[in-house]
Amino acid sequence: MNTERVPSSDLLPRFVAWSAVIASTVPEIIWQESGHQVSFWFAATESLVPFLAALAVLPFSRLRGLTRFLVAVAILNFTWDYLAPALGSTEFIYPLSQKASWGGLLFIARTMTLSGLVLLGLTLIDSGITRRDLFLCRGNLAAPAQPIPFLGLGKPIPWTVFGPALLVVFGVALPLFLYVTVHPDFTASGRIVRFLPWILVVAVLNDDNEEFQFSSVLLAHLRNVVRPGEAALLTAVLFGLGHYYGQPSGPIGVLMAGFAGWIWARSMIETRGFTWAFFIHMVQDIVIFSFLVVSAEN
């Protein structure tokens, strides 16, 4: 990563970063789980708090490096909770949604979230962040994956071995979870074939978009604030919490998505590129969309 300034072990910036991540999503989950509806003002406040925090830390040299990260968190909240749904209900988009097929609806919904990509791009202006800092390159696909003791990975192994192994693990765990939670009707499996072009296109669009918004930009903004391992964990927690009402969903879904986000962030840091994160994420999205198209709700 960019080594112009070595991240310090100062606890205060780390505390602020973690507070921003937790406060950006957990209050909304608690509020909804207690039986309340999330109003516009609730969502607006949840976005405004990290933005005001970004302004508050500017005068302090110990915290100034967090400014763009905090703004990025505010943008993510604003985009996914308010802007994307608002764009989807505009006079131009809403009529298209009413006439669209299942695949078209999926494409429209995911396209609206690209607005966050544009807004997050503004946080990169005059930041000194390079394409390499954003991991927007192929990277070294055979770079060593560092030990992860709780996974039984006691020594470094090439990502060309670790990546395919993860695909196998995710390829078992995710379908099992989706089978239990979305109640697929496999007698309608013809729908998977019918909508496969949409599934593939949206999978590529979605994982590119999410990897840029939740990994590339955030990791780049944290590069001089916390150590890479902690940066990966911060982005993973934010990504996981954001899936509480997504797919995979619920507390287990948060753990699954958070673990996947952590693995993808590690792959970026260790290979210095996006390839493994993009490919593994794409495969997972194809599985998710395939289950959704034959779920009991369709």
N, C-alpha and C positions, 0 to 999 in steps of 0.2 A: 504494500500500500504506500501511499505518499508518505515519505518519512521526513518531511520538512520540520516537523515538530513531533517529538515522541509523546504519546499520550501519558499523562501523569496518573498517579494513583490517588489524586485528590478525590475525597469522598463526596464533596458537595456537588460537582458537576454530575457525577454518577447518580446521586440521589435525585437531582432535578430531572435527569433524563428518564429514570425509572418512574418517577412520579407522573411525568407527562404521558408515558405509555399506559400506565395503569388508569390514570384519570380520564384518558381519552375514550375508554370503552366500558370499563367496569361499572360506572354509575348508570349508564344506559341499560346494561344487562340487569342490574339490581332493580332498577325502576320498573322495567317490563316484567320481570319475574314476580314482582310484588303486585301485579295486576293492573298497572297503569299503562296508558298509551304515551308514546314519546311524541310530544308536540314539537312544532317548529322551534319554539323558544328553548326547549330542552336541548335539541340538536345544535341550535345556534350557540348556546352557552358552552356546550361541550367543545365546540370549535373555537370559541372566543378565548377560553381560558389559556390554552397553550400559546395562542397568538399574543395575548397580553403578557404571558410569562416571557416570551421572546423579547418583547420591548423592555420588560423589567430587568432582564439580565444584561442588557447592552452596556450599562455603565460599569459593570464589574468584570475586570480582566479574567478572573477565575472562571467566569461563566459565559463570557462573550462567545466562545466557540460553539456554544449550544444554540445560538440564535437561529441559524438556518434550519437546524434539526427541529426545533420547536415550531417554527413556521410550517415546515413540511408536515408535521403531525397535525397541525391545525387544518391544513389544506386537505389532508386525507380524510379527516372527519367531515369537513364541509362537503367535499365531493361525494363521498359514498353515502352520507346520511341525508343530504339535501340537494346538491346540485344535479347529480345524475338522475334521481327521481323527478326533479323539477323539469329537467330537459325532456324526459320521457313523456311528460304530460302536456307539453306545449302543443299549440294548434297545428303545427306541422308534423310532429312525431306521433302524437296520439292517434290520429286517424290511420296512420300507417300500421300502428300496432293492432288496431281493431281488425284489420284485414289480413294481418300476417299469419303465416303458419307457425307451428311450434318452433321450428328452426329460425324463422324470421324474427319471432319475439325474442329468442335467446340472443340473436345477433344484435338486435336493437338495444336490448338491456345492457349488454357488455360494451357496446359502442359508446353509450352515454358516459360510462366511467372513464373513457379516454380523456374527458375534460380534466380529470385530475392529473393526467400525464402532462398536459399543457401547462397547468398551473404550477406543478412541481418543477417544471423546466425553468420557471421564473426564479426559483430559489438558487439556480445554478449560475445566474448572471453575475459576472465579476467575482466569482467565488474562487477562482483558481483551480477548480476541479476539472480534471481532464477525462477524456474518454476512458483511459486506463483506470482512473479512480472509480469510474462508474462500472467497470468490468464489462464494457461494451466491446468485447473482442472474444475471439475463439478460446484463448487461453491454452494452457498445457493440459491436454486431456489425460495424460498419464502421470500428472503430478501426484505426489504422495498424499493420501488422506491420513491425517494425523490420528494418533490413538484416541479411541473413545472407549474407556474401560467398561462402562456399564453396558455396552453393546458387545463386549467380548473382543473388541478390537484393541489388542495389547501393543501392537507395533504398527508403524506406517505401512500401508499397502497402496498400490497405484489406484487412482480413480477409475482406470479402465477395468479394474476388478471390483472395486467398491460400488461404483455406479450401477453396473448390472445386478449386483447382489441386492442393492436397495430396490431396484425395480421388481425383483422377485418378492421381497418382503412386502412392499407396498401393494404389489399385485395380488397378494393374498388378503392382507388386512383390510384394505379399502373396500373391495367387493363384499366381504363378509359384513362390514359395518353398514354398507348401503343396502344390502339385502334385508337386514333387520329393520332399518329405519325408513326406507322409502317404499317398501313393499312392492317390488317390481312384479309386473305381470308378463312373464316371458312368453306367453302365448301371443303377445303383441310384438314379438321380437322383429317382425318385419318392419316396424317403425324405425328400428336402429339403422337398417339398410336404407330405408327411404330418406332419413334425415342425416345420413352419414356425411355428405358434403358439408352441411351446416355444422355438424359436430366437429369435424376436422378444422374448418375455418375458424370457428369460435374458440376452439382449444388453443390454436396458435395465437389468435388475437388476445385471448384472456391471459395466457401465461406470460406473453411478452409484456403486456400491460402491468400485471401484478408484480412480476419480477422487477420491473423498472421502478414502480411506485413504492413497493414495500421492501425491496432489497437494495437495488443499485443506488438510488438517491439517498436513502437513509444511511446506508453503510458509508457512502462518500462523505456525508455531513458529519458522521461520527468519527471519521478516520483520525483526527487529531485530538479527540476528546476522551475516548475510552479505548481500551485494547481491542483488537479485532475479535477475539473470542466473546467478549462482553457485547460488542456491537452486534454480532450475529445473534446473540441471545435476546437482545432488546428488540430487534426487528422480528424475530420469531414469535415473541410474546405478543407483539402488536398484531401480527398476521393471524396468530391463533385465536386471540380474543375476537378479532373481526369476523370469525367464522361461527360464532355462537349461534347465529340465526341463518347461517349459510349451509354449505355442504362441503365437508362433513359438519354436522351441527351438534349443539349441546355440549356439555362438559367434556365428553369423550372426543367429540369433534374438535374442540379447542385444543386438546392434547395432541390429536393426530395432525391437525393443520399446523400447530406450533412446532411439533417435531419435524414435519416436512419443511417448514420455513427455515428452521435452524439448519437442517441438512443442506438446503439449497444455498443459504448464506455462506455456510462453511465451504461449499464447493466453489463458490465465487472467489472467496478469499484464498483458498488453497491452490486453485488452478489459475487464478488471475484472469478468469473469463466467465462467460455466462452459459457455456454450452451444456454442461451437465444439469444445471438448474433448469434451463429452458426445456431440455429433453425430458427429464423426469417429471417436471410439472405438466408438460403437455400430455404425457401418457396418462397421468392421474386425471386430468381434465376430460380426456376422451372417455375414461371409465365412468366418471361422474355423470357426464352428459348422456352417456348410453343408458345408464340406470334411470336417469330422470325421464328420458323419453318414453320409457315403458313403466313408469311408476304408476301407482294407483290413482294419482291425482290427474293423470292425462286421460 
